[in-house]
């Protein structure tokens, strides 16, 4: 029997927000043997052709088996295996389920991971990806035309029809995240030209402890040429903003990486070549801001792991089950959205 329950990190965002890219970097840093990756999109209620025939969107809670997902999250939380459904993104079909056993760390990424109070109660760290709209649309066009058999016109039409569901079902989940990650192009640069030079803004909310990086800055403003750490407000709440410019020098990126690695004594440092990569159609490119974001998220995973090392299976399950009784009514959104 394992010494303690798994650590569960949730990564939520709209379609093509970068969830799988961020997740892969975490897996590479932590090691595949220590991580179980679960995609919450596998809990879609309908396949792609059924949704087209019904005129519904996969983004809406009622188009997904959130009740089954809640039960599976509880099992994973206590180190138990699940028989997980599988959604094949390459052709939009529901295929044979797979047997999944949780490793030390479980990463759950998808569209609706924070959609109910019960789901939110099982995560140790909650991350929301909120890239600039024009950037996400570009990523979706590149991904869906290269990997999912869509034309550019079909992707643009889908984006237009999903906007209402995005606003009602996806974006409200941002409020429940411990960390919000926003990639955006530098001022004066278009989304097409930014490439690996995208800036990243990390909203660090005080709902979880964050590493002290203030000693990296040698002035009262908390900034350097490439990186800044500032106190501010996000939707009226006090937060820290960690801003990393896309053009950050390799030397400055390495300095911040070293500062984060020093907070990770239980993990052998991994060369940055092993993470920070992203797919650009058929090419693999590297981004220092992406690598730093992934490394910061790993800090939170391992910090939580150490916090629980003396608390095997500490269980708020009764409270979560009480929440389950009302979770269906609490799911974000109303009627099923339309997506022709």
Secondary structure, 3 states (H helix, E strand, C coil): CCCCCCEEEEEEECCCCCHHHHHHHHHHHHCHHHEEEEEHHHHECCCHHHHHHHCECCCCHHHECHHHHHHHHHHHHCCCCEEEEEEECCCCEEEEEEEECCCCEEEEEECCCCCCHHHHHCCCEEEEECCCHHHHHHHHHHHHHHHCCCCHHHHHHHHHHHHHHHHHHHHHHHHHCCEEEEEECCCCCCHHHHHHHCEEEEEEECCCCCCCCHHHCCCCCCECCCEEEEEEEECCEEEEEEEECCCCCHHHHHHHHHHHHCCCCCCCCCCHHHCCEEEECCEEEECHHHHHHHHHHHHHHHHHHHHCCCCCCCCCHHHHHHHHHHHHHHCCCCCCCECC
